[in-house]
Amino acid sequence: MSESQAPLTFLVAPGGYGKTLYLKQQAEAFQGAVFWLDALRLPANTDFWQVLRAQAEVAGLPLDECAGQATDQIISQTAPQNWPAAWSKQAVLFLLDDWHVLEQNRPLAHFVARLLSELPAQMSVSLSTRRRPDQLPLAALCAAGKGHYLDAEALAWTDARLAAQAQVLGLSLDLQLQDRDRQNLNLYQGWPLGCALYLRQRQGELTESAFSTLLNQAIDQVFADVADDWQTLIDPSREAELRAWQLAPDQWLPLWRKRLFSHFLLSAQHWLMRALQPENSPLQSQVLLERGLALCKPAEAPLRLSILTRLAHFASLEARWEDLDKALTEAEPLLEVGYAVDRAAWYYQKANRARQCCRYAEAEQYLQALFGLRADSKAALNLQARGHILRGLSAYQQGDYALTRRSYEQAQILAEADKNTQMLLELSIMLAFLDALQGDEVNLPEDILSQVAEQSLAAQPMMWLNLTFLRILGEHLDLKLGKDILERVRDTSRQLNWHFMVPLIADVEARLWRFHQAYDSARKLHEEALQQLAENTFEHLHASLNLALTCSRQGDSEQAIALLREVLLRAESSGSFSLLREARAALQALVPAEPLTPTPALERPRSPAPVLGAGSTGKPLKLSLLGGFQLEVQGETVSHWPRKKARHILVHLLFHPHGLHRESLADWLSGSDELEQALRQLDVHIHSLRKVLEPERKGKQASEYIHFHDACYSFNWHCEYVWDVELFNSAYQQWLKLKDSAVEQAYSAANEALTLYKGAFLPELDFADYWMAEREGLERRMGDLIQWSIPYLCQQQQPEQAEELANRLLSQDACSESGFAALLEIAAMRKSLSRLKKIQAQMEETFEREWGMSPPAELESLYQKLEKSLT
């Protein structure tokens, strides 16, 4: 291992290569203050600033000299060159051991990134890690000559390093190092006593048996109290004792392996077996699996597949997505020779990764391969059951809730056959959440929280998270219980060290803050979640949508609209229609004139008038809004509305065929900034509306007419109903299509529309003032139809019907120029001068009364022309 004068040193190698020993030697040789941070001193959730302050005091570099600022202010707000003056009085060495664990501490990761970019002249940094730290600019630093990079090859035993080690031990070394020697020395390279015994044996000072006896005696002294349970070596409390024996943590297990099972413990099979012990933490299992992978022989392809699929699993728990993809890619060529359970694990993980990245067709291909395997073990069967759950999640993201339900029910059948009570409980919660998303009543046992708490720790976080979703995303809110359950999600995830849960928790917590009007806190959490989520994932897409809703509530409409447009584009291109619906409804509330993306076939409202099916009662829901509001349910006119605003909601939903986001509807209904209270009021009015529409509906039955999907309310366009506005618009569109090519059919459509138009749209001013634009639009269409129909009727020698239509124009607008012009033309056609003069008199009187003026010059000119033609 070469030496370097560069201020930065990076050691990147698997466990057992002497990284910690190298740092220790650096610290012992360094003349100055030493900061030492490692995974044992600073677990992922520890307060970094508190530890840093304690280390600074030990090193004689007090941080309190910086004008009374807090430690985090000193380091995060001040450039390293301007740190306390006391720091510049001597050299400082900053040691970071096991960076692959430390980097999970976000304040520390931010601090180190800034430190490396602005390193003070008197400071050096050495960082050790088991995997390449891609978040740090290693290549740029090393290329600039500021960094020295040591990998497994550089840390392995070389002749030069062996000679240096021998000199430290006071030995004269005149032998040539063989491959077998390097292999053996790698077992002891973190332990000088073991190295010294081996070197003396190689020089002939000790026989093989004497070397073995002395080595085992030394190991027995080191591990005297753990002769029956080697796992206690992992206990952090033994660190000081083992370091006193000049042992680096990376060497504890290799030495114990040499002592107990000199042959078996050198096999990959052993480390795989140890990694599968349920008491292991993910980090412990990962270390053991890495050891096993390093020992895999070329002929052990099935074993290698087993280890790689498990490493992929632990990478997913720690949100190390690049490591996950790398492990699965490395494992793919081994599938043909692997065991069924490992092949099932690979297909499942590939399908889950594809689902996560919204590649739904690819996910389905891997699931089909998973289901096609011959499952020869309980574990393989369990993975196939999990595969059905995964198919349900994929369908949920695509908005196909029917397939989601069928998939969950298939998983239930397999879980019941296998008597898997944990999976059955998990599925009951997921089905309840699905019910809540669709507006159905949730039917979970009262002791559901205690049932979840009784499950294994690893089973709890996702169950708690789904229960949180149930309380804050379902139709009926329970924010207090949702917040309490979210704390359980956070606590169990922290205990398991599941880093992938951190951004999911932040995004859910942000919604709770939004409901409580703490918009700045909500926005900060949304942004934190987005920083930690990969952009190509469904979770990132969902977090973007939630941030948009928070921006909207905060009054930042410009940012909300930009985010919603981006979500719409990404959701449509990926096929994530569950988010498409919600984003589209939220955008439509902010920009009513926004051109919407095409509606997926699964949710497209029907355009023609309904045809009653075979099971029809013959009494569809009848909605009349032209000429006055009227509703008929089962043939009976509804005369009593317990809540007036329930009618408002019904009309509002009718004019939003793609649905309305729950929060937008609550805002519109109440005009209150108290979102939680507004949502509760909305819940009351929705319940009242459903009671009016479905008086015989039981509390737990799904609503036939008012649906709740993806946080949006919508009218069920596939139920049996007749709505005069829809029929009028349909006939009007038919007239537009035919008026220039098929005149007779066009008149038939126009006459149908005019028959439906029994008066102005919602003439009740206290009820209709929200929909003035709709009223004016319908009036314009009615005028278009009349003005086209009058000439047609005159051509057909039907002046009475033409006159009736002209009078309809005047009843709508007493000063309608088109109406008076039509009446004058009809009088002339009937050759009635007296009638022509009568209409002229009526016209003059009306304009004088309504406007205080004479009729327009165009009408006067028309009258004079027609009068002249008749005289």
Secondary structure, 3 states (H helix, E strand, C coil): CCCCCCCEEEEECCCCCCHHHHHHHHHHHCCCEEEEEECCCCCCCCCHHHHHHHHHHHCCCCHHHCCCCCHHHHHHHCCHHHCCHHHHHCCEEEEEECHHHHCCCHHHHHHHHHHHHCCCCCEEEEEEECCCCCCCCHHHHHHCCCEEEEEHHHHCCCHHHHHHHHHHCCCCCCCCCCHHHHHHHCCCCCCHHHHHHHHHHHCCCCCHHHHHHHHHHHHHHHCHHHCCCHHHHHCHHHHHHHHHCCCCHHHHHHHHHHHHCCCHHHCHHHHHHHHCCCCCCHHHHHHHHHHHHHHCCCCCHHHHHHHHHHHHHHHHHCCCHHHHHHHHHHHHHHHHHCCHHHHHHHHHHHHHHHHHCCCHHHHHHHHHHHHCCCCCCHHHHHHHHHHHHHHHHHHHHCCCHHHHHHHHHHHHHHHHHCCCHHHHHHHHHHHHHHHHHCCCCCCCCCCHHHHHHCCCHHHHHHHHHHHHHHHHHCCCCCHHHHHHHHHHHHHHHHHHCCCCHHHHHHHHHHHHHHHCCCHHHHHHHHHHHHHHCCCCCHHHHHHHHHHHHHHHHHCCHHHHHHHHHHHHHHHHHHCCHHHHHHHHHHHHHHCCCCCCCCCCHHHCCCCCCCCCCCCCCCCCEEEECECCCEEEECCEECCCCCCHHHHHHHHHHHCCCCCEEHHHHHHHHHCCCCHHHHHHHHHHHHHHHHHHHCCCCCCCCCCCCEEEECCEEEECCCCCEEEHHHHHHHHHHHHHHHCCCCHHHHHHHHHHHHHHCCCCECCCHHHHHHHHHHHHHHHHHHHHHHHHHHHHHHHCCCHHHHHHHHHHHHHHCCCCHHHHHHHHHHHHHCCCHHHHHHHHHHHHHHHHHHHCCCCCHHHHHHHHHHHHHHC
